Amino acid sequence: MFALLFALTARAAAQEIPSRLADSTYWRLITEFSEPSGNFPSDNLLSNETSLQYVIPELVRGTKPGGVYLGVAPEQNFTFLAALKPKIAFIVDIRHDNSLLLLVYKALFELSADRAEFTGRLFSRPRPDGLDSASTIEQLMLGYSAVPKDSALFARNLAAVKDRLLKTHGFPLSPDELANIDYLYSWFFNAGPNLSYNVNMGGYRGRFPTYALLMLETDGTNAHRSYLANESNFRVVKEMEGNNLIVGVTGDFTGPKALRAVGNYVRERHATITAFYVSNVEFYLFRQGDDWKKFYANVATLPLDESSTFIRSLSQGFGFRPGSPNGRQVELLCSMPGLLKAYNEGKISYYMDVINLSK
């Protein structure tokens, strides 16, 4: 009897979310969960969601700690990860370049001892005098905004990123993927802290916040909650990256594989989805026939609990809701089980039905 109990206990423990993934396991999840890359109107190097932090206090209060995080797009996920501290995160994006950009971030986090070093490596700027682990986010952004880019430093940083990915981790990146890493990382070098969502969009001149301004945003109570706001937030993400626990997956929200594979992985390890950051993806899905139905069918396969929460972005012109703190865009929260219930009851037909379920 003791042997049987021991075997069952050992088996259950083996199926829990690990505290660290081996490099080979990490790469296997990326490749096995991914779908073919799809198209999106922009490279999306940076978020344009200035209200991102406003939902964090309620999000932290309303969700259970230590679950699994799902997200889309690049750096804004790090801010949510710093707040929620999940066991593991999966970032699913239709653009394969997003998974490559996440690998660049991974290498930079691992190579950097603190926020100041990370920011210098991200933008390939020499570290200003006086910046240390106690520096405020204002000092960090203003300091690096005042120093010029350094092409020699960029070359060294790029080489270090590739060495970290190829030699330290042994990830078998293709020549095309390495060339795309060059391209993506070069925009951060060229624009520095003034990088914005539309920096490489040709003649498009919409008004978008810079990287520095996004990091300087607050949660509406003058509390800075970005992943670079303080060393504690930075180290949450750095530790996850060092343990291979931020997994970038190439996948379509409506596809047959990526989201369902993540769901199966989480379910097999007796965990649930804490939060799913979807940005404004649903807006596009409701304009593409029945794609929104395919998405919610995929969501229905995810392991959820009563606190599982969607995080979505609503922008002006796309069903804009008055009361946005910055007059342009607002972040909203929504119960995932509540939305699925409404969907199953036939109460969702339009994008605004989803928005009206959010707060």
N, C-alpha and C positions, 0 to 999 in steps of 0.2 A: 504493500500500500504506500509506504514512504517513497519507494522508487517511482511509483506512478505519479504521485503528487509532485515529486521533484521534476519529473520529466514534463508534466503539464505546466509547471511554473516556469521552467526554463524555456519551453516553447512559447509561452505568452510573452516572456521578457524579450525573446528574440524578435517578436513582432511589434515591439514598441518603436516609436520614432527615435532614432539613434541620436546621441549627443554629438556625433561626428560621422560624416560619410567619408569613406575611403575615396581617393581620387578616381579609381576605376568605377566605383559605384556611382559617384557624382556624374561622371561622363556618360555612364550607361543610362541614367535617368534622363539626361538631356537628350540623348540620341533616340532612346526607345519611346519617350513620351512625345517627341516632336512630330509635327506634320510639315509638309512642304511650305516654304515661305510664300506669303501672299502680298498683295499690294495695299498701300496706304498713301494718302495724298502728300505726306511729308516724311522726312527722316525722323522727326520727333526726337531730337537730341535732348530736349529739355521740356519740362512741364510748363504750361502757361496758367496753372491754376493757383491764383494768388490767395484763395480762401481755404487752401488745403488744410491748414492747421486748426481752423475754427471748429471742426467736428471732433478733434482729438479728445478733449475732456469728456464729452458724452460717449464717445466710442470706447474709451477706456473703462468708464463706469458701467457700460451696458454689455460688454463682452466678457467671456471667461478667459482668464490668463492661460498661457501655455498651449494654445491650440495650433492650428495650421493657418497660415496666411496665403491668400491668393491675390495676385495683382496683375496689372498690365502697365506697359510703358517703362520709362527708365527711373530717374533718381527720386521721384516723389515717393516711391515705395519705401525707400530707406527711412524717411521720416515716420511713416506709419509703423515700420518695424521697430524703430527706436522706442515708440510709445507702447506697442502691444507686446513686444518681446515673445514672439511665438517660438515654438520648437523648431519649425522649418518653414520656409517660404518658397512658393512656386510663382514665378513671374511668367505669364503666358501672353505672348504677343504675336500677331500675325506676321510681323517683320522679323526675318532672321537676324537682321542687323541689330535689333534690340538685344538679342541674346549675346551678340558679340560685344556690344557696348557694356552689357552687364559683366562680361568677362574682363573688360578693361577696368571697370570699377573694382572688381574682385582683386585684381592684381595690385591696384593702387592702394586699396585698404590694407592688404597684406604687407605691402612694402613700407607703409607709413606708420611711424611711431605715435603720431598725434594728429590733431586736426590741421595744424599749421603745415606740417609736412605733407599731409594728404592734399591740401588745397594747392600748395606749390607744385606738387607732381601733377595734379589734375590740369592745371593751366600752364605748366612749364614756366613758372616765374620764380626768380630767386626769393628766398625767404626774407622778408623784411626784418630788420632789427627789432627786438623787443617782443616779438610774438612767442608765446609759450602756451602751456596747457591751461593757464588761467585767463588767457585773453578772451574778451567777449566776441560775440559774432560780429558786432560792428567793427571792432578792431581788426578782426580777421579779414573781412570783406574790403574794408577801406584800405588796409595795408596792401593786399594783393592787387587792388585796383590801381594803386599808385606806382607799381613797378612794371617795367617793360618786359615783354616776352623775350625769351632767350632760345634761339634756334639750336645752339649746342646742347642746352639743357633738355630741350624737347627730344633731340636725337638720343640722348642717354636714357631719358625716361621711357621712350618708346621701346628701346632695346631691352630695358629692364622689365617692362610689361610682357614683352614676347618671351623673354627668358623665363619669367615666372610661370607663364602659361604652358610653354612648350617643354622646358627642361625640369623645373621644379615639380609641376603637376603631371607632365607627360600627356597633355591634351593634344590629340592628333588634328590640329587645325590645318585646313587646306591652304594652298597658296592664295586662292581667291578670298578666303576668310581673313587671312593675314593682311591682304591688300585692303580689305574693307575696314579692318582695325586701324590701319594707317589713316584712311580717309576720315573715319569717325573721330579719332583722337586729335587729328589736325585741326578740327573746328574748335576744340577747346583751347588749343594753343593759339590759334589765330584771334579768337574773340576774347579769351580770358574771362574774367568775371562778368563781362558785358555780353556773354553768350545769351541768346534768346531763342525762342521757339522758331522764329522765322529767319534766323541768321543766314541760312543757305537756301532760301526760297525765292531767289531771283528778284523779280520786281514786286513781290508781295510785300506790302508795307503796313500790315496790321500792327496795332500797338500791343506788344507783348512784354512781360516783365523779364528782366535779366536774371541770370543765375544769382548775382549778388542780392538783388531785390527779393527774390524768392526766399533766400536764406535769412533775410532781415524781417520777413513777415512774422506775425505773432498769431496766437490763438484767439485774439479778440479781448483778452484780459491783460495784454502787454507781456505775456509769457512767451518766450521763444521756444519753439518745439521742433525745429528742423533737426535733421540728423547731424548738422554741424553746429548746433546752438551751444553745445557744451561737450566736454570730454566724455561724460557718462553716456550721452546719446550716441556719440561717435563709436564708443567702444562696444556698445550693443551690436552695432552693425559689423564692426571689425571682427568681433568674435564669431559672429555667424558666418562671415566670409571665410575666416580662417578654418572653420569647421566644415566648410562646403555645404552650408545649410541655406544658401540662397540660390535656387536652381532656376536658371533661365531657360524656358521652353519655347520653341517656335510652334505656334498653334493658333488656329482660328477658333473664336468662341463658339462658332456654329459647326465646327468640324467634328468628325466621328471619333477622334482619338485623344487629343491632348487633355482636355478637361476631364474626360472620363478616366483616362489613365491616372491622372493625379488623384481623382476621387477614389479609385480602386486602391492606390498606394496608401492613402490616408486611412481608408476603412479597414484595410488589412492590419493596420497598426493601431487599431482601436482609438483613433483620434477623430476630431471633427474640424470643420472649417470655422475658424473664428471670425474672419472678415474676408470679404472679396471686394477689392478695389477695382471697379469697372470703368472709371473715368466717365467719358461720354460715349462709349462704344455702342450702347443701346440706341442712341439717336441714329446712328448709321444703320444698325440692324433693322430698325423699323422702316427704313427707306429702301430696303432690299428684299421685297417680297415677304416670304415667310421665315426669313432668317432669324427674326426675334423668337419665333416658336422653337426653332432648332436650338437656340441658345438656352431657353428656359427648360427644354427637354434635357439638355446636358446638365444644367444646374440641379435638376431633380435627381440626378444620379449621385450627387455629392453627399458625403456624410455631414449632416448638420445637427445643431441642437437649437433650443429655443432662443439662444442669444446670437446666433450666426447673423452677420450683418453685411449688407451691401453698402459700399461707399461709392457714390456717383457724383459726377460733376454736371452742372447745368449752366449753360452759357447763354448770354444775351443773344436774342434772335432765334434760339432753339427752345422756345417755351420758357423764356426767362421769368424768374420769380422775383417780385419786388423784395427788397430787404437785404440784397447782397451787400456785404460789408465794404466791398470795393466798387460797387456800381457796375460790374462787368460779369461776374461769375460767382456761383455759390456752390458749396459742397453740401451734399445731402446724405442722410443715412436712411436705411430701409431694412426691415426684417426680411431675411431670406425665406424663412418658412412662411411668413405672412404673404410675401409676393407669390410664392408657389401656390398657396391656398387660393388667392385671388385668381391666378391663372387657371387653375383646375376648375374653378367655379365659373369660368367664362367671363370674368370681370375685366379682363385686359384685352383691348383691341388696338389701342393707339399708344404712342410714346407718352402722351400726357397722362394716361392712366397709371403708368409706372411712376411718373413724377408726383402724381397726387397721392400715391402711397408712401411717399418719402417725406422726411422732415429735416 
